[in-house]
């Protein structure tokens, strides 16, 4: 990416459409003029409290109007924003605070942050008697870091992904080219603002001049209603969220203005996609990651039914290839590791030269660690995470395939599969299932699996649990499943 500077995004939006609605929450609404005024006032208050420009700010907050203001205030000060996951333990939060070298922290006023080191400045949530002004007009470089987001840690120690202003700008641009925009659009944001899916909606709202509707907590009934009455036209979900919204769905159809559900967070089961299709919910599966500043491939509206299960084609300006372990490109239809390239791809992990050396191939291609294939028409299908692959007796077993079969059995609410080390086969699959209330029938479930999968794919054990371990983006923590399996084996 060549060096380029642009005026602050929020100032440019305020200048163009000051009275257009920026944020909605419940029955409240705020314009871009109000957002600019409050963000500049807060930024000035932070300066007076001792915050230096370009210092790293930790963001530890819920989905609230004040949080949107704080994110923009940080950007106006050119301060890289380190997004902290609210579901982490105090020890994990303290580690990330120290690892990222935070100078200050923004958190909700009702948060007790006992894990915060004394050396880190706790920023005020509100400031009084400070007027907004136009002093925050210094241009930003698209190469400068805007946010740092830690990887989900689904397999171990998180890494801080650097996301530049250019990463976010080009991701929003590419998404707009792909999805288009309608004047009445309102983007529903029930996903956390500290996650790339939530932060990317904040950026799109500002760059498009589009209202976002903020949900402080995930409320399936409220979301189902808002999709039916026209309070939102686009919404971002992961698979488990969509499943819960479908559980609240009544006989009504979506409002005529509702355009799409963008489904991310990993491959969805075919049964879930079919259920959404049956209920007439426009659904576009996407593929993306923290390292690509959100989606990098998305299914188009015209292909939503014909290519059900695909993540579509790469967005404008981005490229995806499928390669062998040695980095050689495979033929169409063959499964391999997905590598990506483009202006939305991170410049690297923060202060981790060894991880960067192994993650990037020549010419800027980034290794995603995901497994998939591209069909003859150029459509991407994501199969699984490479690190989740179970190699049993020389055979490749993809957990998603087993999970599809488990999820298709009546009475199963959720299912997940992980690998267990085995002296004979190298590894074998283990299943974890969550039953619907009153539907438990493990013997019948095992017969169902035996009828649909080859013997080497049959789980060697079934653990019945109340819920599956997930991170804030609702991805299954397979290393936790392996820990549970090992613990229960020791106890049995």
C-alpha positions in Angstrom: 0.0 0.0 0.0 1.5 3.4 -1.0 1.6 6.1 1.6 -1.6 8.2 1.6 -3.1 10.6 4.0 -6.8 11.5 4.4 -8.8 13.9 6.6 -10.3 12.3 9.8 -13.1 10.1 8.8 -15.6 11.4 11.3 -14.9 15.1 10.4 -15.4 14.4 6.7 -18.7 12.6 7.5 -19.9 15.4 9.7 -19.1 18.0 7.0 -21.0 16.0 4.4 -24.1 14.9 6.3 -24.2 16.5 9.8 -27.8 15.9 10.5 -28.0 12.3 9.3 -28.6 9.8 12.0 -25.3 8.1 13.1 -26.3 5.8 16.0 -29.6 4.4 17.3 -30.0 2.5 20.6 -33.5 1.7 21.8 -35.6 4.7 21.1 -32.6 7.2 21.2 -30.9 8.6 18.1 -27.8 10.7 17.6 -26.6 12.6 14.5 -23.1 12.7 13.1 -22.9 16.3 14.2 -23.6 15.2 17.8 -21.1 12.4 17.4 -18.4 14.8 16.2 -19.2 17.3 19.0 -19.1 14.7 21.8 -16.0 12.9 20.4 -13.9 16.1 20.1 -15.0 17.2 23.6 -14.0 13.8 25.0 -10.7 13.8 23.1 -9.9 17.3 24.5 -10.8 16.1 28.0 -8.5 13.1 27.6 -5.7 15.4 26.6 -6.3 17.5 29.8 -6.3 14.3 31.8 -2.7 13.6 30.6 -3.2 11.4 27.5 -0.6 11.9 24.8 -1.3 11.7 21.1 -0.5 8.3 19.6 -0.4 6.6 23.0 -2.1 3.2 23.1 -5.6 3.2 24.6 -7.2 0.1 25.9 -10.9 -0.2 25.0 -12.9 -2.3 27.5 -16.6 -1.3 27.1 -20.1 -2.5 26.2 -22.1 -1.7 23.2 -23.2 1.8 24.2 -23.5 5.2 22.6 -20.7 6.4 24.9 -18.5 3.6 23.5 -18.9 4.8 20.0 -18.0 8.3 21.1 -14.8 6.9 22.8 -13.7 5.0 19.8 -13.9 8.1 17.6 -12.2 10.2 20.3 -9.2 7.8 20.2 -9.0 8.0 16.5 -9.1 11.8 16.5 -6.1 11.7 18.8 -4.3 9.2 16.5 -4.1 6.8 19.4 -4.0 3.1 18.5 -7.0 1.4 20.2 -6.3 -1.9 21.8 -9.6 -3.8 21.9 -10.0 -5.9 25.1 -12.4 -8.8 25.3 -14.8 -8.4 28.1 -15.2 -12.2 28.6 -11.5 -12.7 29.5 -10.4 -13.4 33.1 -8.6 -10.7 35.1 -5.3 -12.4 34.7 -5.8 -12.6 30.9 -6.8 -8.9 30.8 -3.8 -7.9 32.8 -1.5 -9.9 30.5 -2.9 -8.3 27.4 -2.7 -4.8 29.0 1.0 -5.4 29.8 1.7 -7.1 26.5 0.3 -4.3 24.4 2.0 -1.6 26.5 -1.1 0.4 27.2 -0.8 4.0 28.4 -4.5 4.4 29.2 -7.8 2.6 29.4 -11.3 3.5 28.5 -14.0 1.5 30.3 -17.6 1.8 31.3 -18.1 3.9 34.4 -19.7 1.0 36.2 -16.7 -1.3 35.6 -14.4 -2.4 38.3 -11.0 -3.0 36.7 -8.9 -4.3 39.5 -6.7 -6.0 37.0 -5.5 -2.6 35.6 -1.9 -1.8 36.5 -1.4 1.4 38.5 0.8 2.9 35.7 -2.1 2.9 33.3 -4.2 6.0 33.2 -8.0 5.4 33.6 -9.7 7.8 31.2 -12.8 9.7 32.0 -16.1 8.5 30.4 -17.6 12.0 30.4 -16.1 15.5 30.5 -17.8 18.7 31.6 -17.4 22.3 30.6 -15.3 21.4 27.5 -16.7 22.5 24.2 -16.1 20.6 20.9 -13.8 22.3 18.4 -12.2 21.8 15.0 -8.6 21.4 16.3 -8.6 17.7 15.5 -8.2 18.0 11.8 -4.7 16.5 11.4 -4.7 14.1 8.5 -4.3 10.4 9.1 -1.9 8.1 7.2 -3.6 4.9 6.0 -0.4 3.1 7.0 -0.8 4.1 10.7 -2.2 1.6 13.2 -5.8 2.3 14.1 -6.6 -0.8 16.2 -4.9 -3.8 17.8 -7.1 -6.8 18.3 -6.0 -10.0 19.9 -6.7 -13.2 18.1 -9.5 -15.2 19.6 -7.1 -17.7 21.3 -9.1 -20.7 20.1 -6.0 -22.7 20.1 -3.8 -21.0 22.7 -2.0 -17.7 23.4 -3.5 -14.8 21.6 -1.5 -12.5 19.3 -2.1 -8.8 18.8 -3.2 -8.1 15.2 -2.3 -4.7 13.9 -5.1 -3.1 11.8 -4.3 0.1 10.0 -6.6 2.9 9.0 -6.1 1.7 5.4 -7.1 -1.9 6.4 -10.4 -0.6 7.7 -11.0 1.9 4.9 -10.4 -0.6 2.1 -12.5 -3.2 3.9 -15.4 -0.8 4.2 -15.0 0.2 0.6 -14.8 -3.4 -0.7 -17.9 -4.3 1.3 -19.8 -1.4 -0.1 -18.9 -2.4 -3.7 -20.2 -5.9 -3.0 -23.3 -5.2 -1.0 -24.3 -1.8 -2.3 -26.1 0.7 -0.2 -29.7 1.9 0.1 -30.8 5.3 1.6 -32.9 3.6 4.2 -30.2 1.2 5.3 -29.7 0.6 9.1 -27.0 -1.8 10.1 -27.8 -3.8 13.2 -24.9 -4.3 15.6 -25.5 -7.0 18.2 -21.8 -8.1 18.0 -19.2 -6.7 20.4 -17.6 -3.4 19.5 -14.2 -4.8 20.7 -14.5 -7.5 18.1 -13.6 -6.9 14.4 -17.2 -7.6 13.4 -18.5 -4.8 15.6 -15.7 -2.3 15.0 -16.1 -2.8 11.2 -19.7 -1.7 11.5 -18.6 1.5 13.3 -16.3 2.2 10.4 -18.9 1.5 7.8 -21.4 3.7 9.5 -19.0 6.6 9.5 -17.7 6.1 5.9 -21.1 5.4 4.4 -23.1 7.9 6.4 -25.3 4.9 7.5 -27.1 4.6 10.9 -26.1 1.7 13.0 -28.5 0.3 15.5 -26.6 -0.7 18.7 -27.7 -3.6 20.9 -26.0 -3.6 24.4 -26.7 -7.3 24.8 -27.6 -10.0 22.3 -31.4 -10.1 22.5 -32.7 -12.8 20.0 -36.4 -11.7 20.4 -35.7 -8.0 19.9 -33.6 -8.8 16.8 -36.2 -11.1 15.3 -38.8 -8.3 15.8 -36.6 -5.6 14.4 -36.0 -7.7 11.3 -39.7 -8.1 10.9 -40.8 -4.5 11.5 -38.1 -2.7 9.5 -35.9 -1.2 12.3 -32.8 -2.7 10.6 -32.0 -3.7 7.0 -28.7 -5.4 7.5 -27.4 -7.3 10.5 -24.2 -9.2 11.3 -24.5 -12.6 13.0 -22.4 -15.6 13.7 -24.0 -19.0 13.4 -25.0 -19.4 17.0 -26.7 -16.0 17.1 -28.7 -16.8 13.9 -29.8 -20.1 15.4 -31.1 -18.3 18.5 -32.9 -15.6 16.5 -34.6 -18.3 14.4 -35.7 -19.9 17.6 -37.6 -16.6 18.3 -39.1 -16.3 14.8 -42.8 -16.2 14.5 -45.0 -16.7 11.4 -44.2 -13.2 10.1 -41.7 -12.7 7.3 -38.9 -10.2 7.2 -39.8 -6.6 6.4 -39.6 -5.7 2.7 -36.7 -3.3 3.4 -34.6 -6.0 5.1 -31.8 -6.8 2.8 -29.5 -9.4 4.4 -28.0 -11.3 7.3 -24.2 -11.3 7.0 -23.1 -14.6 8.5 -19.5 -14.8 9.7 -17.5 -16.4 12.4 -16.7 -19.7 10.6 -18.5 -22.3 8.5 -22.2 -22.7 9.3 -24.0 -26.1 9.2 -26.1 -26.9 6.2 -29.1 -27.5 8.4 -28.9 -23.9 9.8 -28.6 -22.5 6.2 -31.6 -24.5 5.1 -33.6 -23.3 8.1 -32.9 -19.7 7.2 -33.8 -20.3 3.6 -37.1 -22.0 4.6 -38.1 -19.0 6.6 -37.3 -16.6 3.8 -34.4 -14.8 5.5 -31.9 -13.3 3.0 -28.6 -14.9 4.1 -25.1 -14.2 2.8 -22.3 -16.3 4.2 -19.0 -14.4 4.6 -15.4 -15.4 5.2 -13.0 -13.2 7.1 -10.9 -12.9 10.1 -9.3 -10.4 12.5 -6.2 -10.4 10.2 -8.3 -9.2 7.2 -10.2 -6.5 9.1 -13.5 -8.4 8.8 -14.9 -10.0 5.6 -12.6 -10.7 2.7 -15.1 -12.9 0.7 -18.9 -12.7 0.7 -21.6 -14.5 -1.2 -23.7 -12.2 -3.5 -27.5 -11.9 -3.3 -28.0 -13.5 -6.7 -26.1 -16.6 -5.7 -27.5 -16.9 -2.2 -29.7 -20.0 -3.1 -27.7 -21.5 -5.9 -24.4 -21.5 -3.9 -25.8 -22.2 -0.4 -22.9 -22.9 1.9 -20.3 -20.9 -0.1 -18.6 -17.8 1.2 -18.8 -16.4 -2.3 -15.9 -14.7 -4.1 -13.1 -12.4 -2.9 -14.1 -8.7 -2.4 -12.8 -6.1 -4.8 -9.0 -5.5 -4.3 -8.5 -8.8 -2.5 -7.4 -12.2 -3.6 -7.7 -15.8 -2.2 -5.8 -18.9 -3.3 -5.7 -22.5 -2.1 -2.3 -24.0 -1.6 -0.5 -27.1 -0.4 1.5 -27.2 2.8 4.5 -26.3 0.7 2.7 -23.2 -0.7 2.0 -24.6 -4.2 -1.4 -23.6 -5.7 -3.8 -26.5 -6.2 -6.4 -27.1 -8.9 -10.0 -26.0 -8.7 -12.0 -28.2 -6.4 -9.0 -29.5 -4.4 -8.8 -28.9 -0.7 -5.9 -27.0 0.7 -4.9 -24.0 3.0 -6.4 -20.6 2.2 -4.0 -17.8 1.7 -5.1 -14.2 1.2 -3.7 -10.9 -0.1 -4.9 -7.3 -0.4 -5.1 -3.9 1.3 -7.4 -5.2 4.0 -4.7 -7.7 5.2 -2.8 -6.8 8.4 0.8 -5.7 8.1 1.5 -8.2 10.9 1.3 -9.2 14.5 2.5 -6.7 17.0 6.2 -7.3 18.0 6.1 -10.9 16.9 8.7 -11.3 14.2 8.8 -15.1 14.3 5.0 -15.3 13.9 5.1 -12.8 11.1 7.8 -14.8 9.3 5.8 -18.0 9.3 2.4 -16.3 8.6 3.5 -14.4 5.4 4.6 -16.0 2.2 6.4 -14.2 -0.6 4.7 -11.2 -2.3 2.5 -10.4 0.7 0.3 -13.6 0.8 -1.0 -14.3 4.3 -1.5 -17.8 5.6 -5.0 -18.0 7.2 -4.7 -21.4 8.7 -8.1 -22.3 7.3 -8.9 -25.2 4.9 -11.2 -24.9 1.9 -11.5 -25.1 -1.8 -12.5 -23.0 -4.7 -15.0 -24.6 -7.1 -14.9 -24.4 -10.9 -16.9 -21.1 -10.9 -14.5 -19.4 -8.5 -16.7 -19.7 -5.4 -15.0 -20.2 -2.0 -16.0 -23.0 0.3 -14.4 -23.0 3.8 -14.1 -26.6 5.2 -12.5 -26.1 8.6 -9.5 -24.8 10.5 -6.3 -26.5 9.5 -5.3 -26.7 13.1 -8.6 -28.5 13.9 -7.9 -31.2 11.3 -7.9 -34.7 12.8 -5.5 -37.1 11.1 -6.5 -40.6 12.1 -4.7 -43.6 10.6 -3.6 -41.4 7.7 -7.2 -40.3 7.0 -8.2 -36.6 7.2 -11.2 -36.0 9.3 -12.8 -32.5 9.3 -14.7 -31.8 12.6 -17.3 -29.8 10.6 -18.4 -32.8 8.7 -19.1 -34.7 11.9 -20.8 -31.7 13.4 -23.1 -31.4 10.4 -24.3 -34.9 11.0 -24.7 -34.4 14.7 -26.6 -31.2 14.2 -29.0 -32.8 11.7 -30.3 -35.2 14.4 -33.6 -34.1 16.0 -33.1 -32.9 19.5 -29.6 -31.7 19.2 -29.2 -28.0 20.0 -25.5 -27.7 19.4 -22.6 -30.0 18.7 -18.8 -29.8 18.5 -16.0 -32.2 17.7 -12.3 -32.2 18.7 -9.4 -34.6 18.3 -8.0 -36.9 21.0 -4.5 -38.2 20.8 -4.5 -42.0 20.2 -1.5 -44.4 20.4 -2.9 -46.6 17.6 -4.4 -44.1 15.2 -2.6 -40.9 16.0 -5.8 -39.1 16.7 -9.5 -39.9 17.0 -12.7 -37.7 17.1 -14.6 -36.9 20.3 -18.1 -35.4 20.2 -19.7 -32.8 22.6 -23.5 -32.4 22.3 -26.0 -30.0 23.9 -29.5 -31.4 23.9 -32.8 -29.6 23.5 -34.9 -29.8 26.7 -36.4 -33.3 27.0 -34.9 -34.6 23.8 -32.0 -36.7 25.1 -31.5 -40.0 23.2 -27.8 -40.8 23.0 -28.2 -44.4 21.6 -30.3 -43.1 18.7 -27.8 -40.3 18.0 -25.0 -42.9 17.8 -27.0 -45.0 15.3 -27.7 -41.8 13.3 -23.9 -41.1 13.1 -23.1 -44.7 12.1 -25.6 -44.5 9.2 -24.2 -41.3 7.8 -20.4 -41.5 8.4 -17.6 -43.9 7.6 -16.5 -45.9 10.6 -13.2 -44.0 11.0 -15.1 -40.8 11.5 -17.3 -42.1 14.3 -16.6 -40.3 17.6 -15.0 -42.6 20.2 -16.7 -40.7 23.0 -19.8 -38.5 23.4 -19.8 -35.9 26.1 -23.2 -34.4 27.0 -22.8 -30.8 28.2 -25.0 -27.9 29.1 -23.2 -25.5 26.7 -20.1 -25.3 24.5 -17.1 -23.2 25.4 -17.0 -20.1 23.2 -15.1 -16.9 22.9 -16.7 -13.4 22.6 -17.1 -13.9 18.8 -18.9 -17.2 19.6 -16.2 -19.4 18.0 -15.9 -22.8 19.7 -12.8 -23.1 21.8 -11.6 -26.5 20.7 -8.6 -26.5 23.0 -11.1 -26.2 25.9 -13.0 -29.2 24.6 -9.7 -31.2 24.6 -9.0 -30.1 28.2 -12.5 -31.2 29.2 -12.1 -34.5 27.5 -8.7 -35.2 29.1 -10.1 -34.2 32.5 -13.1 -36.4 32.3 -11.1 -39.3 31.0 -8.8 -39.0 34.1 -11.9 -39.0 36.4 -13.5 -42.0 34.8 
